[in-house]
Amino acid sequence: MPQKRRSQSWTELKQAGNECFKTGQYGDAVTLYSQAIKELEKSGKKSPEDLSILYSNRAASYLKDGNCGECVKDCNMSLELVPFGIKSLLRRAAAYEALERYRPAYVDYKTALQVDCNIAAANDGTNRMTRVLTEVDGPAWREKLPPIPAVPLAVREKLAQQAAAGRAQANHTCTRQTHTPAPSEQDVRKGQALREEGNALVKKGEHKKAIDKYSQSLTHNPAEVSTYTNRALCYLSVKQYRDAVRDCDEALTMDSSNVKALYRRAQAHRELKDVKSCVDDLNRLLIVEPKNTAALKLLQEVQKKK
C-alpha cells in the first residue's frame, strides 16, 4: 500500500509561500498562504500575530499580481488582528493608490508615519498623495480626507522597534530583512568607477559586458539605485526579463517612486505577458510624472492588446 502523504503544517505552507513569492510565482504564493491560513485556523491555536502575518503576506502577493481589491481585503483582516501593522498599512496604501483611491492611501501613509517617521515608502507616498490630491481637490483637499486614526503611544513604541529593523525594506511587499553596513568612501569610489565603465559599455551596445561591470560595482556599493536601474536596462536588452524585474524591485525598495525603475519594470512585465503588473507600474509612474510621454505611450499600447 502506498504511504499517505503527510499533510503540511501551516508554518511549512507559509515558508513555501515565501519561496514562491521570492521567485515571482505570486499566484502560487496566494494558494499556499490560503492553505496556511486554513491550517492555522483549524489548529485551534489563538495566534493573531501569526494569522495577521499570513494575511499580510497574501496581500503582498495579491498586490504584486495586480489584484488590488483582494490586497485591500487581506490588509483589512491583518489590521483587525494586529492594528497599525506597518507592512499591512503600506501594502493597503499602495493598493489604494493603484486603485486611484488617493484619500485613504494618504491616510494609511500618514498613519504609518505616526509609528515611524523615517519610513521612506511612507514619506514618498505621502508626498505623492499630497500632489495628486492638491490637483484633484484644490487647496482645501485636507478637508475631504477621512479621519486619520491616532496611534496610541504604547503601540507606537512597540511597532517602531519592529519597523526600525526593516525600515529600508518597508515598500508594500514581502521584502528582505537584511542589514548591510554603509560602504566606505573607497568602496563608493570604486563602485562609481565600475558603474561608469558599465555606462561606457552600454553606449557601445555591449550590454552583457556592462552587466558584469554593474554587478562588480554593486559588490562595492550595493546602495546605489542607479546601478540597479542601469543593469535592469541591460537585462532588458539581452531579454533576461525576470532579472530586470528583480533589479527594479531592488531599486524601488530604496526609492519607491523611481521613474526609471517603474518604467523598466513595466517593460519587463510586458515582455513576460504580465499585463496587470505592467499597467500597475505605469499607473504608479504617472502619479509621479503625469506627463511622461514614454509611459503614456506604453500604457496605450498595452491597453489596446488587452
KEVEXZA-715903 format. One line per 5 residues: number of its first residue (from 1); their letters; for each residue x, z, y of C-alpha. Coordinates in steps of 0.001 Angstrom, whole numbers, padded with zeros to 6 digits. Last residue first. Layout:
% KEVEXZA-715903
NUM = a = X/Z/Y ~ ... .
***
This chain:
% KEVEXZA-715903
306 = kkkqv = -005871/-023569/043590 ~ -003773/-026637/044493 ~ -005012/-026828/048096 ~ -004328/-023100/048519 ~ -000675/-023551/047573 .
301 = eqllk = -000086/-026381/050032 ~ -001866/-024566/052869 ~ 000184/-021423/052235 ~ 003389/-023445/052205 ~ 002554/-024982/055586 .
296 = laatn = 001642/-021639/057130 ~ 004839/-020060/055789 ~ 007010/-022857/057180 ~ 005189/-022749/060519 ~ 005687/-019025/061144 .
291 = kpevi = 003062/-018482/063858 ~ 001676/-015138/062627 ~ 005163/-013643/062161 ~ 004859/-010097/060772 ~ 001271/-010477/059565 .
286 = llrnl = 002180/-013991/058505 ~ 004823/-012616/056147 ~ 002314/-010333/054436 ~ -000045/-013280/053981 ~ 002785/-015364/052578 .
281 = ddvcs = 003743/-012680/050073 ~ 000134/-012271/048911 ~ -000296/-016036/048586 ~ 002766/-016277/046332 ~ 001718/-013228/044329 .
276 = kvdkl = -001689/-014767/043647 ~ -000255/-018202/042878 ~ 002116/-017060/040154 ~ 002927/-020540/038841 ~ 006616/-019518/038454 .
271 = erhaq = 007523/-022193/041024 ~ 005012/-020687/043459 ~ 006342/-017191/042771 ~ 009847/-018377/043660 ~ 008674/-019864/046949 .
266 = arryl = 006756/-016678/047787 ~ 009883/-014656/047002 ~ 011794/-016901/049380 ~ 009227/-016384/052148 ~ 008978/-012614/051723 .
261 = akvns = 012750/-012158/051514 ~ 013351/-014370/054548 ~ 010714/-012552/056605 ~ 011981/-009029/055935 ~ 008935/-006813/056481 .
256 = sdmtl = 009658/-004208/053781 ~ 013325/-003876/054735 ~ 015312/-001858/052193 ~ 012882/-002124/049278 ~ 012201/-005660/050518 .
251 = aedcd = 015784/-006760/049929 ~ 015725/-005505/046362 ~ 012420/-007267/045654 ~ 013892/-010440/047166 ~ 016799/-010203/044746 .
246 = rvadr = 014438/-009686/041815 ~ 012260/-012642/042830 ~ 015305/-014926/043070 ~ 016430/-013818/039608 ~ 012969/-014740/038323 .
241 = yqkvs = 013283/-018158/039948 ~ 016594/-019271/038493 ~ 015943/-022870/039569 ~ 019516/-023562/040783 ~ 018350/-023893/044402 .
236 = lycla = 016007/-020921/044118 ~ 018864/-018796/042824 ~ 020891/-019882/045836 ~ 018177/-018785/048239 ~ 017938/-015456/046394 .
231 = rntyt = 021694/-015037/046884 ~ 021190/-015355/050618 ~ 018265/-012899/050578 ~ 020313/-010374/048609 ~ 023357/-010744/050857 .
226 = sveap = 021129/-010471/053929 ~ 019929/-007007/052907 ~ 023386/-005403/052879 ~ 023140/-002058/051055 ~ 025001/-003091/047900 .
221 = nhtls = 028312/-003238/049796 ~ 031399/-003641/047608 ~ 029689/-004698/044377 ~ 027251/-006657/046538 ~ 030024/-008913/047838 .
216 = qsykd = 031058/-009810/044306 ~ 027481/-010891/043570 ~ 027425/-012891/046815 ~ 030629/-014651/045813 ~ 029341/-015433/042320 .
211 = iakkh = 026059/-016771/043718 ~ 028059/-018973/046111 ~ 029840/-020553/043167 ~ 026468/-021414/041657 ~ 025194/-022726/045005 .
206 = egkkv = 027936/-025228/045779 ~ 025934/-027220/048326 ~ 028815/-027322/050795 ~ 026876/-025203/053289 ~ 026156/-022784/050431 .
201 = lange = 029903/-022499/049744 ~ 030531/-021436/053351 ~ 027809/-018793/053090 ~ 029418/-017440/049909 ~ 032755/-017138/051674 .
196 = erlaq = 030934/-015320/054474 ~ 029444/-012935/051921 ~ 032908/-012308/050463 ~ 034276/-011397/053902 ~ 031285/-009162/054613 .
191 = gkrvd = 031687/-007316/051322 ~ 035379/-006750/052013 ~ 034594/-005428/055494 ~ 031854/-003131/054178 ~ 034113/-001945/051353 .
186 = qespa = 036865/-001059/053843 ~ 034401/000758/056067 ~ 033322/002802/053051 ~ 030052/002118/051297 ~ 027315/004788/051515 .
181 = pthtq = 026950/006561/048184 ~ 024289/005110/045897 ~ 021260/007218/044983 ~ 018891/005748/042441 ~ 015141/006215/041989 .
176 = rtcth = 014212/002572/041352 ~ 010806/001430/042488 ~ 007401/001266/040868 ~ 005942/-000472/043947 ~ 004213/000394/047378 .
171 = naqar = 007793/000435/049329 ~ 009205/004087/048771 ~ 012663/003144/047412 ~ 014857/004389/050270 ~ 012921/007660/050350 .
166 = gaaaq = 013197/008376/046621 ~ 014557/011920/046506 ~ 013363/012622/050043 ~ 009799/011915/048941 ~ 009854/014689/046355 .
161 = qalke = 011129/017235/048867 ~ 008654/015980/051456 ~ 005893/016393/048880 ~ 006323/020151/048620 ~ 006836/020785/052323 .
156 = rvalp = 003983/018511/053358 ~ 001631/020092/050802 ~ 002362/023577/052124 ~ 001892/022365/055701 ~ -001516/020859/055017 .
151 = vapip = -001781/017071/055593 ~ -004305/016316/058320 ~ -006509/013359/057423 ~ -006579/010386/059820 ~ -010206/009753/060775 .
146 = plker = -011274/006097/060541 ~ -009912/003943/063375 ~ -012143/002299/065987 ~ -010972/004461/068901 ~ -007358/003565/068124 .
141 = wapgd = -008062/-000093/068905 ~ -008921/000598/072559 ~ -006208/-001734/073891 ~ -007634/-004755/072041 ~ -009436/-004782/068695 .
136 = vetlv = -007852/-007716/066846 ~ -004564/-008190/068728 ~ -003965/-004451/069113 ~ -004968/-004007/065480 ~ -002335/-006517/064354 .
131 = rtmrn = 000496/-005019/066396 ~ -000350/-001440/065414 ~ -000713/-002494/061777 ~ 002786/-003939/061776 ~ 004283/-000850/063408 .
126 = tgdna = 002525/001476/060969 ~ 003723/-000613/058051 ~ 007328/-000521/059219 ~ 007190/003259/059652 ~ 005501/003692/056272 .
121 = aainc = 007985/001438/054493 ~ 010932/003181/056171 ~ 009885/006680/055100 ~ 011636/008960/057606 ~ 008529/010743/058935 .
116 = dvqla = 007963/012446/055586 ~ 004633/014036/054725 ~ 002959/013211/058024 ~ 004456/009742/057718 ~ 002416/009162/054550 .
111 = tkydv = -000756/009897/056506 ~ 000267/007359/059153 ~ 000753/004641/056515 ~ -002593/005535/054923 ~ -004446/005474/058258 .
106 = yapry = -002872/002144/059236 ~ -003983/000603/055941 ~ -007480/002027/056509 ~ -007578/000134/059832 ~ -005897/-003065/058628 .
101 = relae = -008330/-004079/055931 ~ -006774/-007548/055753 ~ -006946/-007465/051928 ~ -003137/-007670/051853 ~ -003013/-004732/054272 .
96 = yaaar = -005462/-002722/052183 ~ -003281/-003350/049124 ~ -000134/-002312/051003 ~ -001845/000850/052260 ~ -003038/001641/048732 .
91 = rllsk = 000508/001274/047462 ~ 001878/003431/050255 ~ -000672/006199/049741 ~ -000217/006089/045971 ~ 003544/006322/046305 .
86 = igfpv = 003388/009236/048753 ~ 000892/011413/046892 ~ -001378/012945/049549 ~ -003849/014494/047105 ~ -002893/014746/043415 .
81 = lelsm = -005875/014085/041146 ~ -008095/012538/043813 ~ -005029/010653/045072 ~ -004470/009030/041690 ~ -008108/008012/041375 .
76 = ncdkv = -008112/006468/044859 ~ -004821/004738/044065 ~ -006458/003275/040975 ~ -009395/001914/042978 ~ -007112/000477/045688 .
71 = cegcn = -004986/-001319/043090 ~ -008136/-002693/041469 ~ -009058/-004352/044765 ~ -005505/-005551/045368 ~ -005256/-007644/042222 .
66 = gdkly = -002243/-009686/043336 ~ -000255/-009095/040150 ~ 002241/-006941/042028 ~ -000605/-004823/043384 ~ -002217/-004499/039956 .
61 = saarn = 001103/-003331/038523 ~ 001551/-000823/041358 ~ -001973/000481/040738 ~ -001121/000917/037059 ~ 001822/003060/038102 .
56 = sylis = -000388/005090/040448 ~ -002989/005625/037732 ~ -000267/006744/035318 ~ 001292/009015/037936 ~ -002056/010697/038657 .
51 = ldeps = -002580/011290/034943 ~ 000777/013040/034693 ~ 000073/015196/037751 ~ -003497/015980/036673 ~ -002296/017332/033323 .
46 = kkgsk = -005104/019121/031530 ~ -004253/018313/027938 ~ -007278/017203/025946 ~ -005250/014632/024035 ~ -008017/012088/024506 .
41 = eleki = -007350/011908/028279 ~ -003642/011327/027666 ~ -004367/008651/025077 ~ -006851/006856/027339 ~ -004439/006906/030305 .
36 = aqsyl = -001616/005629/028093 ~ -003787/002755/026891 ~ -004523/001779/030498 ~ -000793/002059/031329 ~ -000053/-000297/028444 .
31 = tvadg = -002651/-002879/029484 ~ -001562/-002800/033135 ~ 002083/-003232/032089 ~ 001132/-006253/030005 ~ -000454/-007838/033072 .
26 = yqgtk = 002582/-006951/035195 ~ 005207/-008554/032997 ~ 007794/-008676/035818 ~ 010699/-007338/033763 ~ 010654/-003913/035419 .
21 = fceng = 006883/-003679/034987 ~ 007151/-004367/031264 ~ 009721/-001587/030927 ~ 007521/000862/032830 ~ 004554/000000/030618 .
16 = aqkle = 006643/000700/027521 ~ 007591/004057/029036 ~ 003934/004864/029715 ~ 002972/003864/026184 ~ 005665/006137/024800 .
11 = twsqs = 004476/009006/027009 ~ 000860/008409/025984 ~ 001829/008696/022342 ~ 001979/005617/020162 ~ -000049/005320/016984 .
6 = rrkqp = 001976/005228/013797 ~ 001433/002045/011814 ~ -000275/002704/008502 ~ 002090/002144/005616 ~ 001403/-000853/003419 .
1 = m = 000000/000000/000000 .
***
